[in-house]
């Protein structure tokens, strides 16, 4: 990550804590060393800043490659900012892109680092907690890394959709739960094990966030009859 990341870790992080004064709970639940997966609910763009700011150790997360590829001063500023907060560029999407993203996270975990992921897949625009996709559980079962559930509260008030900068009129809460060992569910190759492990993760997140449960996947509305059929058919979501 280089000098930019360490500058962000030791300058940007304490500054953000001082300016925005987040409530932070359960920091003692986070393992100080070794691989760890932070699995969090997702309410706002600022979530990927709130978790690294609140965590007692460096945290890496995946961000759209577009944030790193701009030109001119704006592109440079975006690239430096996301590097400073521990973001790793990735091409997002389904199929091979999703597998590549998992591979990048696996490499970080193999190096003993911490990564942050959102099992819901995308932001909740209505504040409810949606069902989790099984990619996080797959990664945990495959690597043996413990999962620390995270409940974010109020980040959507600090920076709602469409806002250009965070508000200082609201204070967010970041709650770290006790680490989850999911190995008893079975191997990563088992679809049942992945589903049960994912349900455990989402249950722990719900206990921390207190959100209303949506009991559905957070998906964009189907654009055509084929997509509507795919959404209602039973299949595993990663």
C-alpha positions as CSV (number, residue, x, y, z in Angstrom):
1,X,0.0,0.0,0.0
2,X,3.0,2.3,0.4
3,X,3.4,5.6,2.1
4,X,0.0,6.9,1.1
5,X,-1.8,4.2,3.1
6,X,0.3,4.7,6.2
7,X,-0.2,8.4,6.0
8,X,-4.0,7.7,5.9
9,X,-3.8,5.2,8.7
10,X,-2.0,7.5,11.2
11,X,-3.3,10.9,10.1
12,X,-6.6,10.6,8.3
13,X,-8.1,8.0,10.8
14,X,-7.5,9.9,14.0
15,X,-8.6,13.1,12.3
16,X,-11.9,11.5,11.2
17,X,-12.5,10.2,14.7
18,X,-12.0,13.7,16.1
19,X,-14.1,15.5,13.6
20,X,-17.1,13.1,13.3
21,X,-16.9,11.5,16.8
22,X,-18.4,8.1,16.0
23,X,-19.6,5.9,18.8
24,X,-17.4,2.8,18.7
25,X,-18.3,-0.4,20.6
26,X,-16.7,-3.8,20.9
27,X,-13.2,-3.0,19.7
28,X,-11.9,-5.6,22.1
29,X,-13.7,-8.3,20.1
30,X,-11.4,-7.8,17.1
31,X,-8.4,-10.2,17.0
32,X,-5.2,-8.1,17.1
33,X,-3.3,-10.3,14.7
34,X,-4.0,-12.9,12.0
35,X,-6.6,-13.0,9.2
36,X,-10.0,-11.7,10.0
37,X,-13.1,-10.9,7.9
38,X,-15.3,-8.0,9.0
39,X,-18.9,-8.7,7.8
40,X,-21.1,-5.7,8.0
41,X,-24.5,-4.3,7.1
42,X,-24.4,-1.6,4.4
43,X,-26.3,1.7,4.6
44,X,-24.0,4.4,3.1
45,X,-21.0,5.1,0.9
46,X,-19.3,6.2,4.1
47,X,-19.5,2.6,5.6
48,X,-16.2,1.7,3.9
49,X,-14.6,4.6,5.7
50,X,-16.3,4.2,9.0
51,X,-15.1,0.6,9.5
52,X,-11.4,1.3,8.9
53,X,-11.7,4.4,11.1
54,X,-13.3,2.5,14.0
55,X,-11.3,-0.7,13.8
56,X,-8.2,-1.2,16.1
57,X,-6.2,-2.6,13.2
58,X,-5.7,-1.9,9.5
59,X,-8.7,-3.0,7.3
60,X,-8.8,-3.5,3.6
61,X,-11.8,-3.5,1.3
62,X,-12.6,-3.7,-2.3
63,X,-13.6,-0.6,-4.2
64,X,-14.6,0.0,-7.8
65,X,-11.6,0.3,-10.1
66,X,-13.1,3.5,-11.5
67,X,-12.0,5.3,-8.3
68,X,-8.4,4.6,-9.1
69,X,-8.4,5.3,-12.9
70,X,-9.5,9.0,-13.2
71,X,-7.3,11.6,-14.8
72,X,-6.2,15.1,-13.8
73,X,-6.3,16.5,-10.3
74,X,-9.7,14.9,-9.5
75,X,-8.5,11.5,-10.6
76,X,-5.3,11.8,-8.6
77,X,-7.2,13.0,-5.4
78,X,-9.6,10.1,-5.7
79,X,-6.8,7.5,-6.2
80,X,-4.8,8.9,-3.2
81,X,-7.8,9.0,-0.9
82,X,-9.0,5.5,-1.6
83,X,-5.4,4.2,-1.3
84,X,-5.1,6.0,2.0
85,X,-8.1,4.3,3.5
86,X,-7.0,0.8,2.5
87,X,-9.1,0.3,-0.6
88,X,-8.1,-2.3,-3.2
89,X,-9.3,-1.7,-6.8
90,X,-11.4,-4.4,-8.4
91,X,-13.6,-4.8,-11.4
92,X,-17.1,-5.6,-10.0
93,X,-19.6,-7.8,-11.6
94,X,-20.8,-11.4,-11.9
95,X,-19.1,-14.5,-13.1
96,X,-15.3,-14.2,-13.5
97,X,-15.2,-10.7,-12.0
98,X,-16.8,-12.0,-8.8
99,X,-14.3,-14.9,-8.6
100,X,-11.4,-12.5,-9.1
101,X,-12.7,-10.4,-6.2
102,X,-12.8,-13.4,-4.0
103,X,-9.3,-14.3,-5.1
104,X,-8.0,-10.8,-4.1
105,X,-9.5,-11.1,-0.7
106,X,-8.1,-14.6,-0.2
107,X,-4.6,-13.3,-0.9
108,X,-5.0,-10.6,1.7
109,X,-6.3,-13.1,4.3
110,X,-3.4,-15.5,3.4
111,X,-1.1,-12.6,4.3
112,X,-2.7,-12.3,7.8
113,X,-4.6,-9.1,7.0
114,X,-8.1,-8.0,7.7
115,X,-10.8,-7.4,5.0
116,X,-14.2,-5.9,5.2
117,X,-17.2,-7.2,3.2
118,X,-20.9,-6.6,2.8
119,X,-22.9,-9.9,2.6
120,X,-25.9,-8.0,1.4
121,X,-23.9,-7.1,-1.8
122,X,-25.0,-3.5,-2.1
123,X,-26.4,-0.6,0.0
124,X,-29.8,-0.9,1.6
125,X,-31.7,2.1,0.4
126,X,-34.7,1.6,2.7
127,X,-32.7,0.9,5.9
128,X,-33.8,-2.8,6.2
129,X,-31.3,-5.7,6.5
130,X,-31.4,-7.9,3.5
131,X,-30.5,-11.6,3.2
132,X,-26.8,-12.4,2.8
133,X,-25.1,-13.9,-0.2
134,X,-22.8,-16.7,0.5
135,X,-19.5,-15.3,-0.8
136,X,-18.4,-14.1,2.6
137,X,-19.1,-17.5,4.2
138,X,-17.3,-19.3,1.3
139,X,-14.2,-17.1,2.0
140,X,-14.4,-17.8,5.7
141,X,-14.8,-21.6,5.4
142,X,-12.1,-21.8,2.7
143,X,-9.5,-19.8,4.6
144,X,-10.5,-20.5,8.2
145,X,-10.5,-16.8,9.0
146,X,-12.8,-15.8,11.9
147,X,-15.7,-13.5,11.0
148,X,-16.3,-10.4,13.1
149,X,-19.8,-9.2,12.6
150,X,-20.3,-5.4,12.4
151,X,-23.4,-3.4,13.0
152,X,-23.4,0.1,11.5
153,X,-26.1,2.5,12.8
154,X,-26.7,6.0,11.5
155,X,-24.2,6.1,8.7
156,X,-27.0,6.8,6.3
157,X,-27.8,9.9,8.3
158,X,-24.2,11.1,8.3
159,X,-24.0,10.7,4.5
160,X,-27.3,9.9,2.8
161,X,-27.6,9.0,-0.9
162,X,-26.7,12.0,-3.0
163,X,-24.8,13.9,-0.3
164,X,-21.4,15.3,-1.4
165,X,-19.8,15.2,2.0
166,X,-20.5,13.7,5.5
167,X,-22.6,15.7,7.9
168,X,-21.3,16.6,11.4
169,X,-24.8,17.0,12.7
170,X,-25.2,13.2,13.1
171,X,-23.0,10.6,14.8
172,X,-22.8,7.1,13.6
173,X,-22.3,4.0,15.7
174,X,-19.9,1.2,14.8
175,X,-20.5,-2.1,16.8
176,X,-18.0,-5.0,16.6
177,X,-19.4,-8.3,17.7
178,X,-17.6,-11.4,19.0
179,X,-15.7,-13.4,16.3
180,X,-17.6,-16.2,14.7
181,X,-16.0,-19.6,14.0
182,X,-18.0,-21.1,11.2
183,X,-16.0,-24.3,10.6
184,X,-18.6,-26.6,12.3
185,X,-20.9,-26.0,9.4
186,X,-18.7,-28.0,7.0
187,X,-16.4,-27.4,4.1
188,X,-16.6,-24.4,1.7
189,X,-17.5,-26.9,-1.1
190,X,-20.9,-27.6,0.6
191,X,-23.7,-25.3,-0.5
192,X,-25.6,-26.2,2.7
193,X,-22.6,-25.2,4.8
194,X,-22.2,-21.9,3.0
195,X,-25.9,-21.1,3.5
196,X,-26.0,-22.0,7.2
197,X,-22.8,-20.0,7.8
198,X,-24.2,-17.0,6.0
199,X,-27.4,-17.2,8.1
200,X,-25.3,-17.2,11.2
201,X,-23.4,-14.1,10.0
202,X,-26.5,-12.2,9.1
203,X,-28.1,-13.1,12.5
204,X,-25.1,-11.7,14.3
205,X,-25.2,-8.5,12.2
206,X,-28.9,-8.1,12.9
207,X,-28.3,-8.4,16.7
208,X,-25.8,-5.6,16.4
209,X,-27.7,-3.2,14.0
210,X,-31.3,-3.8,15.2
211,X,-32.6,-3.3,11.6
212,X,-35.9,-4.5,10.3
213,X,-35.4,-7.7,8.3
214,X,-36.3,-7.5,4.7
215,X,-36.4,-11.4,4.2
216,X,-35.3,-10.9,0.6
217,X,-32.2,-10.3,-1.4
218,X,-31.2,-6.7,-2.2
219,X,-31.5,-6.8,-5.9
220,X,-32.2,-4.2,-8.6
221,X,-35.7,-4.5,-10.1
222,X,-35.9,-7.0,-13.0
223,X,-35.7,-5.3,-16.3
224,X,-37.3,-8.0,-18.4
225,X,-39.3,-11.2,-18.0
226,X,-36.2,-13.4,-18.1
227,X,-34.7,-11.5,-15.2
228,X,-37.9,-11.8,-13.2
229,X,-38.0,-15.5,-13.7
230,X,-34.4,-15.8,-12.5
231,X,-35.1,-13.9,-9.4
232,X,-38.0,-16.1,-8.3
233,X,-36.4,-19.4,-9.1
234,X,-34.6,-21.0,-6.1
235,X,-30.8,-20.8,-6.5
236,X,-27.9,-20.0,-4.3
237,X,-26.8,-16.4,-4.1
238,X,-23.2,-15.5,-3.7
